[in-house]
Amino acid sequence: MEDKQMHTHSREINLLTPSKELPLYGKRILVTAPRNYAYRLSEQLIKKGGLPVFMPTIETCYLSNYSKLDIALNQIEEFDWIVFTSRNGITAFFHRMNNLEIPVSVVQKCQLCALGKDAESLLSFCNKVDLIPTDSSPAGIVAELAKLPQIKEKKVLLPAPEVIGLPEPDVVPNLITDLQKLGIEVTRVPTYITQGSDTSIYSIELNLMRQGLIDVIAFSSTAEVESFLTMVNSQSDYERCIIACFGPYTTANARKLGVNVSIVSSDYSSFEGFAEAIAEFFTPTSNFH
């Protein structure tokens, strides 16, 4: 009981820390993630004293045509593995199963893979996860599956976004290619939509950025970067902002697109790690705890 009280006490002290002592105090951070990711990232930034400015450059939403997903869901027992690369994919997948009144128990015969904290979401839907790669990335998925005996000729279902109005990032196509090189039979199925957001409502946010009043732009995916670049006139619009990227994939793709990235989260299994990386950038090493 004493330990529990001490733990609660220490957490209260953390929440009552004066804002001026927090590492992101007074820093305005542009969050370009879609709503369902942005609120989780913003929470972590707020805990560290940051001031999130919400400007989703992409939107993720339900499919308009479910025909391909429905076929896959009705044949789910034919697959050896279901590999999820995003929380959106997990949510949309089980939402559609529920609509079709397909019992969750049918996935019990499949091996299920999810990245990082997404595993918690998967467990909440079906109480099962078989693989959480140590490296929370597509490369991590490939590396872990490559270790498994008899992975050759296994059937893998890959729920993925249908990208509309934007160039598709190479993340999913490259993952498919790498899995096929292992001899795996991959079935990609559109599970949700990723599309560019309507930019007409962002004049205030873009003006803040152009005036140099945004300290950091936080990108959590390549699609966010691509869509953002269609919203600005030139690099001079955001040259005074520090660019932060969630993990090495988004970083590499942002740099390919000509964006100068200064902050890369080494822990990209959760948004807590992303917020930590941004906080570390603004904190003298000697004072950081």
C-alpha positions in Angstrom: 0.0 0.0 0.0 2.8 2.4 0.9 4.5 1.9 -2.5 1.2 2.7 -4.3 0.8 5.9 -2.3 4.3 6.9 -3.1 3.8 6.2 -6.8 0.6 8.3 -6.8 2.3 11.1 -4.9 5.2 11.3 -7.3 2.8 11.4 -10.3 0.9 14.3 -8.7 4.1 16.3 -8.3 4.8 15.7 -12.0 1.4 17.1 -13.0 1.8 20.1 -10.7 5.2 21.0 -12.0 5.1 24.7 -13.0 4.8 25.1 -16.8 8.0 27.2 -16.9 10.0 24.2 -15.7 8.7 21.9 -18.5 11.0 21.3 -21.5 8.5 22.5 -24.2 7.3 25.6 -22.3 6.0 28.2 -24.7 6.9 26.1 -27.8 4.2 26.1 -30.5 4.2 22.7 -32.3 2.3 22.2 -35.5 0.7 18.8 -35.5 -0.1 17.6 -39.0 -1.4 14.1 -38.1 -5.1 13.2 -38.7 -7.5 13.6 -35.8 -7.3 10.1 -34.4 -3.5 10.3 -34.1 -3.2 14.1 -33.4 -5.0 13.9 -30.1 -2.7 11.3 -28.8 0.5 13.1 -29.9 -0.9 16.4 -28.6 -1.5 14.9 -25.2 2.1 13.9 -24.9 3.3 17.4 -26.0 1.0 19.1 -23.5 2.4 17.0 -20.7 5.8 18.4 -21.6 4.6 22.0 -21.6 4.1 22.3 -25.4 1.4 24.2 -27.2 0.1 22.0 -30.0 -1.4 23.8 -33.1 -3.7 21.3 -34.9 -3.4 21.4 -38.7 -4.1 17.9 -40.1 -2.7 17.8 -43.6 -4.3 14.4 -44.2 -7.5 12.7 -43.3 -8.1 9.1 -42.6 -11.6 7.7 -43.0 -13.7 4.7 -43.8 -13.8 3.2 -47.3 -16.4 4.2 -49.8 -16.2 0.7 -51.5 -15.8 -2.3 -49.2 -15.9 -5.1 -51.9 -12.3 -6.1 -51.7 -12.1 -6.0 -47.9 -15.4 -7.9 -47.6 -14.0 -10.7 -49.8 -10.9 -11.0 -47.6 -12.9 -10.9 -44.4 -15.2 -13.7 -45.6 -12.1 -15.9 -46.4 -10.1 -14.9 -43.4 -9.3 -18.4 -42.3 -7.3 -19.0 -45.5 -4.6 -16.7 -44.3 -1.7 -17.8 -42.0 -0.8 -14.2 -40.9 -2.5 -10.8 -40.7 0.1 -8.1 -40.6 -1.2 -4.6 -39.5 1.0 -1.6 -40.1 -1.2 1.0 -38.4 -3.8 1.5 -35.7 -6.2 2.9 -38.4 -5.9 -0.5 -40.2 -6.7 -2.4 -37.0 -9.7 -0.2 -36.2 -11.2 -0.2 -39.7 -10.6 -4.0 -40.1 -12.5 -5.0 -36.9 -15.2 -2.3 -37.4 -16.0 -3.9 -40.8 -16.0 -7.4 -39.3 -18.5 -6.2 -36.7 -20.7 -4.6 -39.4 -20.7 -7.9 -41.4 -21.4 -9.8 -38.1 -18.3 -12.0 -38.6 -17.3 -13.3 -35.2 -13.9 -12.1 -34.0 -13.1 -15.7 -33.1 -12.4 -16.4 -36.8 -9.0 -14.6 -36.6 -7.9 -16.9 -33.8 -6.5 -19.3 -36.4 -4.3 -16.6 -37.9 -1.1 -15.3 -36.5 -1.4 -11.5 -35.9 1.3 -8.9 -36.1 1.2 -5.2 -35.0 3.7 -2.5 -34.4 4.6 -0.9 -31.0 1.6 0.5 -29.1 -0.7 -0.6 -31.9 -0.6 -4.1 -30.3 -2.7 -2.7 -27.4 -5.4 -1.7 -29.9 -5.2 -5.2 -31.5 -5.6 -6.9 -28.1 -8.6 -4.7 -27.2 -10.4 -6.0 -30.4 -9.5 -9.7 -30.3 -7.4 -10.4 -27.3 -4.6 -11.8 -29.4 -1.3 -10.7 -30.8 1.5 -13.1 -31.9 4.3 -10.8 -33.0 5.3 -7.3 -32.0 8.6 -6.6 -33.8 11.4 -5.2 -31.7 11.9 -2.5 -34.4 8.6 -0.8 -34.8 8.8 -0.5 -38.6 8.1 -2.4 -41.8 11.8 -3.5 -41.8 11.2 -4.9 -38.3 8.2 -6.9 -39.6 10.3 -8.4 -42.4 13.3 -9.2 -40.1 11.1 -11.0 -37.5 9.2 -13.0 -40.2 12.4 -14.0 -41.9 13.5 -15.7 -38.6 10.5 -18.0 -38.6 10.9 -21.6 -40.0 8.6 -22.5 -42.9 7.6 -18.9 -43.5 8.0 -19.6 -47.2 4.7 -19.9 -49.1 2.7 -18.7 -46.1 -0.3 -16.5 -46.9 -0.2 -13.0 -45.4 -3.1 -10.5 -45.4 -1.9 -6.9 -45.4 -4.6 -4.4 -44.5 -3.5 -1.1 -46.0 -4.7 2.4 -46.8 -6.2 3.4 -50.1 -4.4 6.6 -50.9 -6.5 9.2 -52.8 -5.3 12.5 -54.2 -1.7 12.1 -53.0 1.3 10.1 -54.3 1.4 6.9 -52.4 4.3 6.7 -50.0 6.6 3.7 -50.8 6.3 2.2 -47.3 3.6 -0.4 -48.1 4.8 -1.3 -51.6 8.3 -1.8 -50.3 7.0 -4.0 -47.5 5.1 -6.1 -49.9 8.2 -6.5 -52.1 10.4 -7.5 -49.1 7.8 -10.0 -47.9 7.6 -11.6 -51.4 11.3 -11.9 -51.4 10.9 -14.3 -48.4 8.6 -16.4 -50.5 5.5 -15.2 -48.8 2.2 -14.9 -50.7 0.9 -11.4 -49.9 -2.6 -10.1 -50.3 -2.9 -6.4 -49.9 -6.5 -5.2 -49.1 -7.7 -1.6 -48.9 -9.0 -1.1 -45.3 -9.4 2.6 -45.0 -8.8 5.8 -47.0 -5.9 8.3 -46.6 -6.5 11.6 -48.5 -5.3 15.2 -48.4 -7.2 17.6 -46.2 -9.1 20.6 -47.5 -6.6 23.4 -47.0 -9.0 26.3 -47.3 -9.6 26.5 -43.5 -5.9 26.8 -42.5 -5.2 30.4 -43.3 -4.6 31.2 -39.6 -2.2 28.3 -39.0 -0.3 28.9 -42.2 0.1 32.6 -41.3 1.5 31.8 -37.9 4.0 29.6 -39.6 5.0 32.2 -42.2 5.4 34.8 -39.4 7.9 32.5 -37.6 5.5 31.9 -34.7 5.5 28.1 -35.0 8.6 26.6 -33.4 8.3 22.9 -34.6 6.4 21.1 -37.3 5.8 17.5 -36.2 5.3 15.0 -39.0 4.2 11.4 -38.1 4.0 10.0 -41.7 5.2 10.5 -45.2 1.7 11.3 -46.5 1.5 14.2 -44.0 4.7 15.7 -45.4 3.6 15.3 -49.1 0.2 16.9 -48.4 1.9 19.7 -46.3 4.2 20.6 -49.3 1.1 21.1 -51.5 -0.2 23.7 -48.9 2.9 26.0 -48.9 4.2 28.2 -51.6 7.9 27.5 -51.0 10.5 26.5 -48.4 10.6 30.1 -47.2 7.1 29.6 -45.7 8.5 27.2 -43.1 12.2 27.8 -43.0 12.2 29.2 -39.5 10.5 26.1 -38.1 12.4 23.1 -36.7 11.2 19.9 -38.4 10.6 16.8 -36.3 9.8 13.3 -37.8 8.4 10.2 -36.2 11.0 7.5 -36.9 13.5 6.9 -39.7 11.1 6.1 -42.5 9.2 9.4 -42.3 12.6 11.1 -41.9 14.2 9.5 -45.0 11.1 10.3 -47.1 10.9 13.9 -45.9 14.6 14.4 -46.7 14.0 12.9 -50.2 11.2 15.5 -50.6 13.7 18.3 -49.8 12.7 18.9 -46.1 15.5 19.6 -43.7 14.8 17.3 -40.7 16.4 18.3 -37.3 14.6 16.0 -34.8 14.2 12.2 -35.3 12.6 10.1 -32.6 14.8 7.0 -31.8 11.8 5.5 -29.9 9.1 5.3 -32.5 6.9 2.7 -30.9 4.8 5.4 -29.3 4.0 9.1 -29.5 5.5 9.4 -26.0 8.9 8.7 -27.6 8.2 11.3 -30.3 7.3 14.0 -27.7 10.4 13.0 -25.7 12.7 13.5 -28.7 11.2 17.0 -29.3 11.6 17.8 -25.6 15.3 16.6 -25.6 16.1 18.9 -28.6 15.1 21.9 -26.4 16.7 20.7 -23.2 20.3 21.2 -22.2 21.7 17.7 -21.8 23.0 18.4 -18.3 19.5 19.3 -17.0 17.5 16.6 -18.7 16.1 13.9 -16.5 
